[in-house]
Every structure is written in structure tokens, then in C-alpha cells.
């Protein structure tokens, strides 16, 4: 699955994706290949992703948060500039 996204125009910056994943019972946030965590629960990892966006996000780039849904498939939780 390719998580690199581009806005409609080629002049726009790539979206920075925050991907919540579970690895051996702990939850992590992958931010452009860099792991952040661990977190105890999926919800805690999602909240941590928003904190990372707020604290360290590039305000000139859009951001997106992805996490596994109830069926295990990765789904978009949020997309925008900054929450």
C-alpha cells in the first residue's frame, strides 16, 4: 500500500502520513519511516499521532493519520493541515 499522497496540483507538498501499527502487542506511529512509540492502545497511538502533528508537523504540508479499522484494514482517520 502506498501512503505517499499528493494534492491535486503538482506544486503542492506531499502529505506527511502518520500510520498507526501494532507490532507484537504494542502500538507505534510510523512517521515517514521513523517509529514513534510505543503506546499501550490503538487509541493512545492515534492521540499521540495528533500530538506529534501539533508539536512537530510541518505547517506548510498537509498531514494524514491512518490506523487499522475494526476489520484490520488500514483506514484514514483524519486529513488536513493541522488539528
C-alpha positions as protocol buffer text, in pm:
chain_id: "A"
residue {
  index: 1
  type: UNK
  ca { x: 0 y: 0 z: 0 }
}
residue {
  index: 2
  type: UNK
  ca { x: 141 y: 337 z: -99 }
}
residue {
  index: 3
  type: UNK
  ca { x: 86 y: 605 z: 164 }
}
residue {
  index: 4
  type: UNK
  ca { x: 255 y: 889 z: -26 }
}
residue {
  index: 5
  type: UNK
  ca { x: -12 y: 1129 z: -135 }
}
residue {
  index: 6
  type: UNK
  ca { x: -5 y: 1442 z: -343 }
}
residue {
  index: 7
  type: UNK
  ca { x: -264 y: 1716 z: -354 }
}
residue {
  index: 8
  type: UNK
  ca { x: -443 y: 1791 z: -678 }
}
residue {
  index: 9
  type: UNK
  ca { x: -173 y: 2025 z: -806 }
}
residue {
  index: 10
  type: UNK
  ca { x: 185 y: 1922 z: -862 }
}
residue {
  index: 11
  type: UNK
  ca { x: 303 y: 2239 z: -684 }
}
residue {
  index: 12
  type: UNK
  ca { x: 161 y: 2118 z: -352 }
}
residue {
  index: 13
  type: UNK
  ca { x: 376 y: 1945 z: -92 }
}
residue {
  index: 14
  type: UNK
  ca { x: 342 y: 1573 z: -26 }
}
residue {
  index: 15
  type: UNK
  ca { x: 119 y: 1471 z: 261 }
}
residue {
  index: 16
  type: UNK
  ca { x: 304 y: 1364 z: 574 }
}
residue {
  index: 17
  type: UNK
  ca { x: 145 y: 1033 z: 681 }
}
residue {
  index: 18
  type: UNK
  ca { x: 123 y: 919 z: 1042 }
}
residue {
  index: 19
  type: UNK
  ca { x: 47 y: 545 z: 1031 }
}
residue {
  index: 20
  type: UNK
  ca { x: -61 y: 363 z: 1347 }
}
residue {
  index: 21
  type: UNK
  ca { x: 54 y: -2 z: 1353 }
}
residue {
  index: 22
  type: UNK
  ca { x: 54 y: -284 z: 1607 }
}
residue {
  index: 23
  type: UNK
  ca { x: 378 y: -478 z: 1646 }
}
residue {
  index: 24
  type: UNK
  ca { x: 391 y: -767 z: 1890 }
}
residue {
  index: 25
  type: UNK
  ca { x: 118 y: -628 z: 2114 }
}
residue {
  index: 26
  type: UNK
  ca { x: 241 y: -267 z: 2126 }
}
residue {
  index: 27
  type: UNK
  ca { x: 123 y: 26 z: 1916 }
}
residue {
  index: 28
  type: UNK
  ca { x: 356 y: 254 z: 1720 }
}
residue {
  index: 29
  type: UNK
  ca { x: 326 y: 552 z: 1489 }
}
residue {
  index: 30
  type: UNK
  ca { x: 528 y: 539 z: 1169 }
}
residue {
  index: 31
  type: UNK
  ca { x: 612 y: 892 z: 1054 }
}
residue {
  index: 32
  type: UNK
  ca { x: 777 y: 877 z: 714 }
}
residue {
  index: 33
  type: UNK
  ca { x: 971 y: 565 z: 809 }
}
residue {
  index: 34
  type: UNK
  ca { x: 1060 y: 675 z: 1162 }
}
residue {
  index: 35
  type: UNK
  ca { x: 897 y: 488 z: 1452 }
}
residue {
  index: 36
  type: UNK
  ca { x: 744 y: 677 z: 1744 }
}
residue {
  index: 37
  type: UNK
  ca { x: 614 y: 496 z: 2049 }
}
residue {
  index: 38
  type: UNK
  ca { x: 542 y: 254 z: 2193 }
}
residue {
  index: 39
  type: UNK
  ca { x: 184 y: 311 z: 2308 }
}
residue {
  index: 40
  type: UNK
  ca { x: -33 y: 74 z: 2510 }
}
residue {
  index: 41
  type: UNK
  ca { x: -351 y: 101 z: 2299 }
}
residue {
  index: 42
  type: UNK
  ca { x: -454 y: 191 z: 1946 }
}
residue {
  index: 43
  type: UNK
  ca { x: -646 y: 495 z: 2074 }
}
residue {
  index: 44
  type: UNK
  ca { x: -340 y: 616 z: 2265 }
}
residue {
  index: 45
  type: UNK
  ca { x: -132 y: 583 z: 1948 }
}
residue {
  index: 46
  type: UNK
  ca { x: -388 y: 782 z: 1746 }
}
residue {
  index: 47
  type: UNK
  ca { x: -386 y: 1057 z: 2010 }
}
residue {
  index: 48
  type: UNK
  ca { x: -5 y: 1051 z: 2007 }
}
residue {
  index: 49
  type: UNK
  ca { x: -10 y: 1097 z: 1628 }
}
residue {
  index: 50
  type: UNK
  ca { x: -215 y: 1416 z: 1670 }
}
residue {
  index: 51
  type: UNK
  ca { x: 26 y: 1538 z: 1939 }
}
residue {
  index: 52
  type: UNK
  ca { x: 318 y: 1474 z: 1702 }
}
residue {
  index: 53
  type: UNK
  ca { x: 145 y: 1669 z: 1426 }
}
residue {
  index: 54
  type: UNK
  ca { x: 78 y: 1957 z: 1661 }
}
residue {
  index: 55
  type: UNK
  ca { x: 429 y: 1963 z: 1808 }
}
residue {
  index: 56
  type: UNK
  ca { x: 649 y: 1878 z: 1512 }
}
residue {
  index: 57
  type: UNK
  ca { x: 435 y: 1891 z: 1200 }
}
residue {
  index: 58
  type: UNK
  ca { x: 546 y: 2098 z: 903 }
}
residue {
  index: 59
  type: UNK
  ca { x: 279 y: 2367 z: 877 }
}
residue {
  index: 60
  type: UNK
  ca { x: 345 y: 2401 z: 504 }
}
residue {
  index: 61
  type: UNK
  ca { x: 247 y: 2036 z: 441 }
}
residue {
  index: 62
  type: UNK
  ca { x: -84 y: 1859 z: 484 }
}
residue {
  index: 63
  type: UNK
  ca { x: -91 y: 1563 z: 723 }
}
residue {
  index: 64
  type: UNK
  ca { x: -292 y: 1241 z: 742 }
}
residue {
  index: 65
  type: UNK
  ca { x: -345 y: 986 z: 1020 }
}
residue {
  index: 66
  type: UNK
  ca { x: -413 y: 622 z: 929 }
}
residue {
  index: 67
  type: UNK
  ca { x: -498 y: 334 z: 1165 }
}
residue {
  index: 68
  type: UNK
  ca { x: -637 y: -19 z: 1140 }
}
residue {
  index: 69
  type: UNK
  ca { x: -1016 y: -36 z: 1143 }
}
residue {
  index: 70
  type: UNK
  ca { x: -1223 y: -300 z: 1320 }
}
residue {
  index: 71
  type: UNK
  ca { x: -1178 y: -529 z: 1019 }
}
residue {
  index: 72
  type: UNK
  ca { x: -799 y: -487 z: 1030 }
}
residue {
  index: 73
  type: UNK
  ca { x: -781 y: -282 z: 711 }
}
residue {
  index: 74
  type: UNK
  ca { x: -595 y: 48 z: 723 }
}
residue {
  index: 75
  type: UNK
  ca { x: -831 y: 344 z: 708 }
}
residue {
  index: 76
  type: UNK
  ca { x: -798 y: 720 z: 701 }
}
residue {
  index: 77
  type: UNK
  ca { x: -873 y: 871 z: 1044 }
}
residue {
  index: 78
  type: UNK
  ca { x: -803 y: 1237 z: 964 }
}
residue {
  index: 79
  type: UNK
  ca { x: -655 y: 1452 z: 686 }
}
residue {
  index: 80
  type: UNK
  ca { x: -589 y: 1824 z: 690 }
}
residue {
  index: 81
  type: UNK
  ca { x: -339 y: 2096 z: 764 }
}
residue {
  index: 82
  type: UNK
  ca { x: -322 y: 2083 z: 1145 }
}
residue {
  index: 83
  type: UNK
  ca { x: -586 y: 1990 z: 1402 }
}
